[in-house]
């Protein structure tokens, strides 16, 4: 029996078949969109960001519970050496931290954009760090679908800004961000359902 490596998958890809990473990314984008929407609607005043986080906190908690109740028991049956498990833990922790830092920076930029830049430039300044973080994650984890999410962000953020500009409707941008977030979340949920059925 041949033991070629041509069909061997990434050592990390199996851990992300459950779609929870996708849902996590989508909820973070959703939080950015809700914060912008609440600000546009003048809801919650200075606590718009906190309100958005509080709503999305439900999603974060559900992701953690799903990972512990659904994914972790199934992954415990996979065969990995102690070294492979240790390397995966280090890899995930390091890159997860880097991606989270970039996303936090993008969230801060979405709330406090530089005032001396055009609206379009401000939008791209919000979108590019998120897309770059997702692109890096897609490359390191060898997950092609994350590249699509990066492309989605680069398309939807400016599109929302453009629609807001030509229609003078301030809600177009946050709704475009929320739409992109929901697409990612729904994709993750579909992957999670498939993961449960297959395992």
C-alpha positions in Angstrom: 0.0 0.0 0.0 1.5 3.3 -1.1 2.0 6.0 1.5 2.3 9.1 -0.8 1.8 12.6 0.5 -0.1 13.9 -2.5 -3.5 13.3 -1.0 -2.5 14.3 2.5 -4.5 17.3 3.8 -3.2 20.1 5.9 -2.6 19.0 9.5 -4.9 21.7 10.7 -7.7 21.5 8.1 -9.6 18.7 9.9 -9.9 20.9 13.0 -11.9 23.5 11.1 -14.4 21.3 9.2 -17.0 22.1 11.8 -17.6 25.7 10.5 -17.2 27.3 14.0 -14.2 29.3 12.8 -16.5 30.7 10.1 -19.2 31.5 12.5 -16.7 33.2 14.8 -15.4 35.4 11.9 -18.9 36.2 10.9 -19.9 37.3 14.4 -16.9 39.6 14.7 -17.9 41.2 11.4 -21.5 41.4 12.6 -20.4 43.2 15.8 -18.7 45.8 13.6 -21.8 46.2 11.5 -24.2 46.5 14.4 -21.9 49.1 16.1 -22.1 51.2 12.9 -25.8 50.7 12.6 -26.5 51.7 16.2 -24.3 54.8 15.7 -26.2 55.7 12.5 -29.5 55.2 14.3 -28.2 57.2 17.3 -29.1 54.2 19.5 -27.4 53.7 22.9 -25.4 56.9 22.5 -21.8 56.4 23.6 -22.6 52.7 24.4 -23.3 51.7 20.8 -20.2 49.5 20.7 -21.0 47.9 24.0 -24.5 47.2 22.9 -23.2 45.5 19.7 -20.8 43.5 21.8 -23.5 42.4 24.2 -25.7 41.1 21.4 -22.8 39.3 19.8 -21.6 37.9 23.1 -24.5 35.4 22.8 -22.9 34.2 19.6 -19.4 33.9 21.2 -20.8 31.9 24.1 -22.7 29.6 21.7 -19.5 29.0 19.6 -17.5 28.0 22.7 -20.3 25.7 23.9 -20.6 24.1 20.5 -16.9 23.6 20.3 -16.8 21.9 23.7 -20.0 19.8 23.2 -19.8 18.9 19.5 -16.3 19.4 18.0 -14.0 18.5 20.9 -15.4 15.1 21.6 -15.1 14.2 17.9 -11.6 15.5 17.6 -10.5 13.4 20.6 -11.0 10.3 18.5 -8.5 11.5 15.9 -5.0 10.0 15.9 -2.3 12.6 16.5 1.0 12.2 18.3 1.7 14.3 21.4 4.2 16.4 19.4 1.5 17.1 16.6 -1.0 18.1 19.3 1.5 20.4 21.0 2.5 22.0 17.7 -1.2 22.5 16.7 -1.9 24.1 20.0 1.0 26.5 19.7 0.1 27.2 16.0 -3.5 27.9 16.8 -2.8 30.1 19.8 -0.2 32.2 18.1 -2.0 32.8 14.9 -5.4 33.2 16.6 -3.9 35.9 18.8 -2.4 37.7 15.7 -5.7 37.6 13.8 -7.6 38.8 16.8 -5.3 41.7 17.3 -5.8 42.8 13.7 -9.5 42.4 13.9 -9.6 44.5 17.1 -7.5 47.2 15.4 -10.0 47.1 12.5 -12.9 47.5 15.0 -11.2 50.5 16.6 -10.6 52.1 13.1 -14.3 51.5 12.3 -15.3 53.5 15.4 -12.6 56.2 15.3 -11.5 56.7 11.6 -9.0 59.4 10.7 -10.9 62.6 10.0 -8.5 63.9 7.3 -9.2 61.0 4.9 -12.0 60.6 2.4 -15.0 58.4 3.2 -13.9 55.8 0.7 -10.3 55.8 2.1 -11.7 55.4 5.6 -13.8 52.4 4.4 -10.8 50.7 2.8 -8.8 51.4 6.0 -11.5 49.4 7.9 -11.7 46.6 5.3 -8.1 46.0 4.4 -6.9 45.0 7.9 -9.8 42.5 8.2 -9.2 41.1 4.8 -5.4 40.9 5.4 -6.0 39.0 8.7 -8.4 36.6 7.0 -6.0 36.1 4.1 -3.2 35.3 6.5 -5.4 32.9 8.4 -6.5 31.3 5.1 -2.9 30.8 4.0 -1.6 29.5 7.3 -4.5 27.2 7.9 -4.8 26.2 4.2 -8.5 27.0 4.2 -9.5 28.4 0.8 -13.0 29.5 1.9 -11.5 32.1 4.2 -9.9 33.8 1.2 -13.5 34.1 -0.1 -14.5 35.8 3.1 -11.6 38.3 2.7 -12.9 39.0 -0.8 -16.4 39.5 0.5 -15.2 42.1 3.0 -13.2 44.0 0.4 -16.3 44.1 -1.9 -19.1 44.7 0.6 -17.4 47.4 2.7 -16.8 49.8 -0.2 -20.1 48.8 -1.8 -22.0 49.9 1.3 -20.1 53.2 1.4 -20.8 53.8 -2.3 -24.5 53.1 -1.9 -24.7 55.4 1.1 -22.9 58.1 -1.0 -25.2 58.0 -4.1 -28.4 57.5 -2.1 -27.6 59.7 0.9 -28.9 56.8 3.0 -26.5 56.4 6.0 -27.7 52.9 6.8 -26.4 51.3 3.6 -22.8 50.8 4.9 -23.7 49.1 8.2 -26.3 47.0 6.4 -23.7 45.9 3.8 -21.3 44.9 6.6 -24.1 43.0 8.4 -25.1 41.3 5.1 -21.5 40.1 4.6 -21.4 38.9 8.2 -24.6 36.9 7.9 -23.3 35.2 4.7 -20.3 34.1 6.6 -22.3 33.0 9.6 -24.8 31.0 7.5 -21.9 29.3 5.7 -20.4 28.3 9.0 -23.8 26.9 10.2 -24.2 24.9 7.1 -20.7 23.4 7.6 -21.5 22.7 11.2 -24.6 20.8 10.2 -22.7 18.8 7.7 -19.9 18.1 10.2 -22.5 16.7 12.7 -24.1 14.5 10.0 -20.8 13.2 8.8 -19.5 12.4 12.3 
